[in-house]
Amino acid sequence: MNKLTSWVSPLLILSFSAAAEPVVMSYDGFYDRMEVVNEGEYQYAQVGFYLKTYADAKPCEIAAGEILTEKQSYPLTYDDQGQLFLPFDKELDTHKAMVVVTPANAGGCQLSIQIEAKMPQQGITAGQLYQVNNELEELLADLSGFFVGTLMSFLLPDQQGIQLHFTGSVPT
């Protein structure tokens, strides 16, 4: 699937000792960001969660992952690019779920939140690219909240454009 990526921000720096120890993160931070996306009117824009190496921002290899509440455990879905695919689930938020990820290797990792857009496989128009650019800017402002987005907007990064990442060969 084609993906457009805009702003990347490290949210949390995680460190590991000599052995790869599980990383534990509260689900509510993920839920809050997914809620902003779901409440908005975004056709293309979304938020992606990735574990990346601290040293060079490459994908962290994940050995295992789960979502835990006091009473239940659910498998965590992830890919080889370190992307975490979390359900948008009010019950997990209410029950104070924790996201537990075990990296395959020792070393520092960080959680990266990316504002991105999923595009159709074929036939991207200039109008769609314009709409995506506007949605990415709007989502960044919505995720920043009123205080930062309005009163301290100088703290937000400037969007320099969009990057196209193709999954296959590009026709010439």
Number of C-alpha atoms within 10 A of each C-alpha: 12 15 19 22 21 22 18 14 11 15 12 13 14 17 15 15 9 8 11 16 16 16 17 16 17 15 24 19 11 19 18 14 19 19 14 16 18 12 8 13 12 17 13 19 28 20 19 20 19 23 27 23 21 18 10 9 15 14 19 24 21 19 14 15 20 16 22 21 17 9 7 8 13 11 13 17 14 21 12 11 14 20 21 20 13 18 14 16 13 12 10 17 18 11 14 15 20 20 24 19 21 17 23 15 15 16 18 18 25 21 23 22 20 18 23 24 24 15 19 12 11 8 8 11 9 9 9 15 15 11 15 23 22 13 22 26 17 17 21 20 16 17 18 17 12 12 9 15 17 12 10 11 14 10 10 13 11 11 12 9 12 18 11 12 11 12 10 8 6 6 4 3
